[in-house]
Amino acid sequence: MKAVIIEQYGGREQLVEKEVPNPVPENKQVVVEVRATSINPIDWKLREGYLKDAVPFEFPIILGWDAAGVITEVGEDVKDFSPGDRVFARPDTTRFGTYAQYTAVDEHLLAPLPEGVTFEEAAAVPLAGLTAWQCLVDFSDIKEGDRVLIHAGSGGVGHYAVQIAKHLGAYVAATASGKNREWVEKLGVDRFIDYKEEDFSEVLQDFDIVVDTLGGDIQEKSFQVLKEGGKLPSVVQPPDETKAVEKNIKTGFVWLEPSGEQLSKLGKMMEEGTLKSVIGHELPFSQEGLREAHEISESHHAKGKIVITMK
């Protein structure tokens, strides 16, 4: 099968197109013909070698953390899925990434793809959507009426977090560039903050939850807008524990745990129309397409999600 791989850490030129063996399903696994995948910052961070001590990979590495496609083969003891099923997943990519025509996925990581949802829309969701869900629901125990601030509401994690928080009955503020105001507000944001024109820490207060997708000074200033007993999940870096204790803030670095069950809930929201993927860039599955996709992601200015279409 065709795959785009890296054989050493480095720049975008390390992404090369190669023929590699097709995956063979193990017990409780299926093989998915990938129809679409998407790009996340962890893709190029891993490619650059930033995560080599944290994530166990062996070269050659097939990158990619999101898959939407059709099951072509099932292994032993697979109970709930069959060949021909449309599915999406965040696979265990230490073994099989998704920059490939086929990938193997553990059954418990699969979710059925609802009718009416395209492969491209679904492929955008797994890593970013699950990260948003776990920040808000698992870590923060979000409740109706909570006041929630989402940093980078126009980003991959951010635009899903806005929609999930609104679906669960929260008041939502979001920071983003003014050029993205119109479509971010259409997601349901109650208070849009153009970070180039306003300092969020000067205009917001008494928030229950802040979802930090940026780190650094933004994370530090986020403590100022949280009420005592608030929550500060970060997907970038562990927050300052001393400040957390001083203000009785629950803080933590959220590392995604793949879950087919939670992904099914997001699929249901997509089916109902309460969750949609904003796809800012759609590129072909090729060496050149992946290199361009990484370049866009590395700019930190991608609108919504970057999707790769396989055919």
C-alpha positions as CSV (number, residue, x, y, z in Angstrom):
1,M,0.0,0.0,0.0
2,K,1.0,3.6,-0.4
3,A,2.0,5.5,2.7
4,V,3.8,8.7,3.6
5,I,6.5,7.9,6.2
6,I,9.5,9.4,8.0
7,E,12.7,7.4,8.3
8,Q,14.4,9.9,10.6
9,Y,13.5,13.0,12.6
10,G,13.7,16.4,10.9
11,G,12.0,18.9,8.7
12,R,9.1,18.5,6.2
13,E,11.5,17.0,3.6
14,Q,11.5,13.9,5.8
15,L,7.9,13.1,4.7
16,V,8.4,10.7,1.8
17,E,6.0,8.5,-0.2
18,K,6.8,4.8,0.0
19,E,5.2,1.4,-0.7
20,V,4.8,-0.5,2.6
21,P,3.2,-3.8,3.6
22,N,-0.6,-3.8,4.3
23,P,-1.5,-4.1,8.0
24,V,-2.8,-7.5,9.1
25,P,-5.5,-7.4,11.8
26,E,-4.6,-8.9,15.2
27,N,-7.1,-10.3,17.7
28,K,-9.9,-7.7,18.3
29,Q,-8.6,-5.5,15.5
30,V,-10.0,-4.4,12.1
31,V,-8.3,-3.1,9.0
32,V,-9.8,0.2,7.7
33,E,-9.4,1.5,4.2
34,V,-8.6,5.2,5.1
35,R,-10.7,7.6,3.0
36,A,-9.6,10.7,4.9
37,T,-7.2,11.7,7.7
38,S,-6.3,15.1,9.3
39,I,-3.4,17.0,10.6
40,N,-2.7,17.8,14.2
41,P,0.2,19.7,15.8
42,I,1.5,16.5,17.3
43,D,2.2,15.2,13.8
44,W,4.9,17.7,13.1
45,K,6.1,17.8,16.7
46,L,6.7,14.1,16.5
47,R,8.3,14.5,13.0
48,E,10.7,17.1,14.4
49,G,11.7,14.8,17.3
50,Y,10.2,16.8,20.1
51,L,8.3,13.7,21.5
52,K,11.0,11.0,20.9
53,D,11.4,10.5,24.6
54,A,7.7,10.5,25.4
55,V,6.2,8.4,22.7
56,P,7.7,5.0,21.8
57,F,8.1,4.8,18.0
58,E,10.4,2.8,15.7
59,F,11.4,3.9,12.2
60,P,10.0,4.0,9.6
61,I,7.1,5.9,11.2
62,I,3.7,6.3,9.6
63,L,2.4,9.5,11.2
64,G,-1.2,10.4,11.6
65,W,-3.7,10.2,14.4
66,D,-7.1,10.4,12.8
67,A,-8.9,8.0,10.4
68,A,-12.3,7.8,8.7
69,G,-13.0,5.1,6.2
70,V,-14.5,1.6,5.5
71,I,-13.6,-1.6,7.2
72,T,-12.1,-4.2,4.8
73,E,-11.1,-7.0,7.2
74,V,-11.8,-8.0,10.8
75,G,-9.6,-10.1,13.1
76,E,-10.7,-12.8,15.5
77,D,-13.1,-11.9,18.3
78,V,-14.3,-8.7,16.7
79,K,-18.0,-8.5,17.8
80,D,-19.5,-5.2,16.9
81,F,-18.1,-4.3,13.4
82,S,-18.1,-6.0,10.0
83,P,-16.5,-5.5,6.6
84,G,-18.2,-2.6,4.8
85,D,-18.9,-0.6,7.9
86,R,-18.2,3.1,7.8
87,V,-16.2,4.1,10.8
88,F,-13.9,6.7,12.3
89,A,-11.3,6.4,15.0
90,R,-8.2,7.7,16.8
91,P,-6.1,4.5,16.4
92,D,-3.1,3.3,18.5
93,T,-0.6,5.0,16.2
94,T,2.5,3.6,17.8
95,R,1.9,0.7,15.5
96,F,-0.1,2.0,12.5
97,G,-0.4,5.7,11.6
98,T,-3.0,7.1,9.3
99,Y,-0.9,8.6,6.5
100,A,-1.6,5.4,4.6
101,Q,-4.2,3.7,2.4
102,Y,-5.0,1.2,5.2
103,T,-4.6,1.2,9.0
104,A,-5.3,-1.3,11.7
105,V,-7.5,-0.2,14.6
106,D,-8.4,-1.9,17.9
107,E,-12.2,-2.5,18.0
108,H,-12.7,-0.5,21.2
109,L,-11.3,2.6,19.5
110,L,-13.8,2.5,16.7
111,A,-17.0,4.5,16.3
112,P,-19.7,4.1,13.7
113,L,-19.8,6.9,11.1
114,P,-23.4,8.3,11.0
115,E,-25.1,8.6,7.6
116,G,-24.9,12.1,6.3
117,V,-21.5,12.7,7.8
118,T,-18.7,12.7,5.2
119,F,-15.3,11.0,5.7
120,E,-13.6,14.4,5.6
121,E,-15.9,15.8,8.4
122,A,-15.4,12.7,10.5
123,A,-11.6,12.5,10.0
124,A,-11.2,16.0,11.4
125,V,-12.8,15.0,14.8
126,P,-11.0,12.1,16.6
127,L,-7.9,13.7,18.2
128,A,-9.1,17.3,18.5
129,G,-12.7,16.5,19.3
130,L,-11.8,13.9,22.0
131,T,-9.2,16.3,23.5
132,A,-11.9,19.0,23.8
133,W,-14.3,16.5,25.3
134,Q,-11.8,15.2,27.9
135,C,-10.8,18.7,28.9
136,L,-14.4,19.8,29.5
137,V,-16.2,16.6,30.6
138,D,-13.6,14.3,32.1
139,F,-11.3,16.8,33.6
140,S,-13.5,19.8,34.3
141,D,-16.9,18.0,35.0
142,I,-18.6,20.8,33.1
143,K,-22.2,21.7,34.2
144,E,-25.0,23.6,32.7
145,G,-24.5,27.3,33.5
146,D,-20.7,27.1,33.8
147,R,-18.8,30.1,32.4
148,V,-16.1,28.7,30.1
149,L,-13.2,30.4,28.3
150,I,-11.8,28.6,25.2
151,H,-8.4,29.9,24.0
152,A,-7.9,29.8,20.2
153,G,-11.5,29.2,19.5
154,S,-10.8,29.0,15.8
155,G,-8.3,26.2,16.2
156,G,-8.7,22.4,15.9
157,V,-9.4,21.7,19.6
158,G,-10.8,25.1,20.2
159,H,-13.7,25.1,17.7
160,Y,-14.8,21.7,19.0
161,A,-14.6,22.8,22.6
162,V,-16.8,25.8,21.9
163,Q,-19.5,23.5,20.4
164,I,-19.3,20.9,23.1
165,A,-19.5,23.5,25.9
166,K,-22.5,25.2,24.3
167,H,-24.2,21.8,23.8
168,L,-23.7,21.1,27.5
169,G,-25.3,24.4,28.5
170,A,-22.3,26.6,29.3
171,Y,-21.8,30.3,28.7
172,V,-18.8,30.4,26.4
173,A,-16.2,33.1,25.7
174,A,-13.5,32.4,23.1
175,T,-10.3,34.2,21.9
176,A,-9.3,34.3,18.3
177,S,-8.2,36.6,15.5
178,G,-10.7,39.2,14.4
179,K,-10.6,37.7,10.9
180,N,-12.3,34.6,12.3
181,R,-15.0,36.4,14.3
182,E,-17.9,35.7,12.0
183,W,-17.6,31.9,11.8
184,V,-16.5,31.4,15.4
185,E,-19.5,33.4,16.6
186,K,-21.7,31.1,14.4
187,L,-20.5,28.2,16.5
188,G,-22.5,29.7,19.4
189,V,-19.9,31.8,21.2
190,D,-21.5,34.3,23.7
191,R,-18.4,36.6,24.0
192,F,-15.8,36.8,21.2
193,I,-12.5,38.3,22.1
194,D,-10.2,39.5,19.3
195,Y,-6.9,38.9,21.1
196,K,-5.2,41.6,19.0
197,E,-7.7,44.2,20.3
198,E,-8.5,43.1,23.8
199,D,-6.7,41.5,26.7
200,F,-9.0,38.7,27.9
201,S,-7.6,38.9,31.5
202,E,-8.8,42.5,31.7
203,V,-12.4,42.0,30.5
204,L,-13.3,38.5,31.9
205,Q,-13.7,37.4,35.5
206,D,-15.2,34.7,37.6
207,F,-15.0,31.9,35.1
208,D,-15.4,28.3,36.1
209,I,-13.3,26.7,33.3
210,V,-10.5,27.9,31.0
211,V,-9.3,25.5,28.3
212,D,-5.7,26.4,27.6
213,T,-4.5,25.5,24.1
214,L,-1.7,28.0,23.9
215,G,0.5,27.8,27.1
216,G,3.1,30.4,28.1
217,D,1.9,33.9,29.1
218,I,-1.7,33.1,28.1
219,Q,-1.8,30.2,30.5
220,E,-0.3,32.4,33.3
221,K,-2.9,35.1,32.8
222,S,-5.7,32.5,32.7
223,F,-5.4,32.2,36.5
224,Q,-6.6,35.8,36.8
225,V,-10.0,35.1,35.2
226,L,-10.8,31.9,37.1
227,K,-12.9,31.9,40.3
228,E,-11.7,30.1,43.3
229,G,-12.3,26.4,42.8
230,G,-12.1,26.8,39.0
231,K,-10.5,24.4,36.5
232,L,-7.6,25.0,34.1
233,P,-6.9,22.0,31.8
234,S,-4.1,22.5,29.4
235,V,-3.2,20.6,26.2
236,V,0.2,22.3,25.9
237,Q,2.0,22.3,29.2
238,P,1.4,21.6,32.9
239,P,0.2,24.7,34.7
240,D,1.9,26.3,37.6
241,E,1.1,24.2,40.7
242,T,2.0,26.9,43.2
243,K,-0.5,29.3,41.6
244,A,-3.1,26.5,41.5
245,V,-2.8,25.9,45.2
246,E,-2.9,29.6,46.1
247,K,-6.3,30.0,44.3
248,N,-7.6,26.5,44.8
249,I,-7.6,25.9,41.1
250,K,-7.7,22.4,39.7
251,T,-5.1,22.3,37.0
252,G,-3.6,19.5,34.8
253,F,-2.0,18.6,31.5
254,V,-4.5,16.6,29.5
255,W,-3.0,13.9,27.4
256,L,-5.7,12.3,25.2
257,E,-6.9,8.8,25.9
258,P,-8.5,7.3,22.8
259,S,-12.1,6.2,23.3
260,G,-14.5,4.7,20.8
261,E,-17.3,5.2,23.3
262,Q,-16.7,9.0,23.6
263,L,-16.1,9.2,19.8
264,S,-19.6,7.7,19.3
265,K,-21.0,10.5,21.5
266,L,-19.3,13.1,19.2
267,G,-20.7,11.2,16.2
268,K,-24.2,11.4,17.6
269,M,-23.7,15.2,18.0
270,M,-22.6,15.4,14.4
271,E,-25.7,13.4,13.3
272,E,-27.9,15.8,15.3
273,G,-26.2,18.9,13.8
274,T,-24.8,20.1,17.2
275,L,-21.2,19.5,16.3
276,K,-19.6,20.3,12.9
277,S,-16.1,20.2,11.6
278,V,-14.8,23.5,10.2
279,I,-12.3,22.4,7.5
280,G,-10.0,25.3,6.5
281,H,-7.7,23.3,4.2
282,E,-8.3,20.2,2.2
283,L,-5.2,18.6,0.5
284,P,-4.5,15.4,-1.5
285,F,-2.8,12.3,-0.1
286,S,0.7,12.6,-1.4
287,Q,4.2,13.5,-0.3
288,E,3.6,17.1,-1.5
289,G,0.2,17.3,0.1
290,L,1.4,16.2,3.5
291,R,4.4,18.5,3.4
292,E,2.1,21.5,2.6
293,A,-0.3,20.4,5.3
294,H,2.5,20.3,7.9
295,E,3.7,23.8,6.8
296,I,0.2,25.2,7.3
297,S,-0.1,23.5,10.8
298,E,3.3,24.8,11.8
299,S,2.2,28.4,11.0
300,H,-0.3,28.2,14.0
301,H,-2.8,30.1,11.9
302,A,-4.8,27.3,10.4
303,K,-8.6,27.8,10.3
304,G,-10.3,24.9,12.0
305,K,-8.9,21.6,10.7
306,I,-6.5,20.5,7.9
307,V,-7.9,17.4,6.2
308,I,-6.2,15.0,3.8
309,T,-8.4,13.2,1.3
310,M,-7.2,9.8,0.2
311,K,-9.1,9.5,-3.1
